[in-house]
Amino acid sequence: MKVLATFFCMIIINSACGQGMKGFELHNATIPVSEIKDGGPPKDGIPSIDQPKFLKAAEADLSAETRVLGVKTNGIAKAYPIPILNYHEIVNDEFGGQPVVVTYCPLCGSGVAFDAEIVDKARAFGVSGLLYNSDVLLYDRQSETLWSQIKMEAVAGPLVGELLTMLPTSNTTWQDWKKRHPGTLVLSDETGFRRNYEQNPYPGYAQSRKLYFAVENEDSRFHPKETVIGIEDDGKFKAYPFSELAKTDNRTIEDQFQGKKLIINYNENDQSAIILDDEKDELPALTTFWFAWYAFHPETEVFQH
């Protein structure tokens, strides 16, 4: 019987044995294997940008309203246009010698940069082609470990249980980021790939209530694609929906979370927000769709005006 069980484990793809999904080992997965979905493209079918080229702000041909992910670390500011990230989802980059991976999941509207030095080794990441809670599962090429972007940890493979260190990341307009960081560099659309970056591959998705893939937890208090900025502190979570921030008289909102003072700077014109501590230092926070935040954090606190 043991031999028979082993035989079936080897031949049944995506089975409870946890093997065979696009070549990734799932036997030690910390998330339900049944909830890991095939997103369609094969492993690396959505190609990461591994040798990014950058322009100075004055050289960038972007409209003021173009949305970007903005990252500043080690005194270096860079903007990553979301129309490019829609087609690549991952940029393997470095800031003054520090390896950084910039990630974006179009299905969750979630963009976040991570320190890519993990367990004393610089890691390069790719798109696995798998999803969990409709969110991209990354993998690192050094160990073939699967990582959840929103969960921010390794969920299967040799490094399972290791955490990702989030860097402050802004999801805002080009005009807002450039105003705040006039010396910023901008990711060039000369990516080495032939893509029409002016065409949105997900037309109407951000306005629709429909999801492409099912999620474990749902909540109807807000439109599924309502934009929120969420923060974590010692395993506790809080979300700030933009529709609630818009109800306040002051676009600088003070709040208490986990006994600490937070300052939320909300920019209604640019539909963006950042969270600061009481010394006005920016804290790592995730801007994403409400459905995605709640899918991963059903116990979340929610700011309501």
Secondary structure, 3 states (H helix, E strand, C coil): CHHHHHHHHHHCCCCCCCCCECCECCCCCCCCHHHEEECCCCCCCCCCECCCCEEEHHHCCCCCCCEEEEEEECCEEEEEEHHHHHHHCEEEEEECCEEEEEEEECCCCEEEEEECEECCEECCEEEEEEEECCEEEEEECCCCCEEECCCCEEEECCCCCCECCEECEEEEEHHHHHHHCCCCEEECCCCCCCCCCCCCCCCCCCCCCCCCCCCCCCCCCCCCCCEEEEEEECCEEEEEEHHHHCCCCCCEEEEEECCEEEEEEEECCCCEEEEECCCCCECCCEEEEHHHHHHHCCCCEECCC
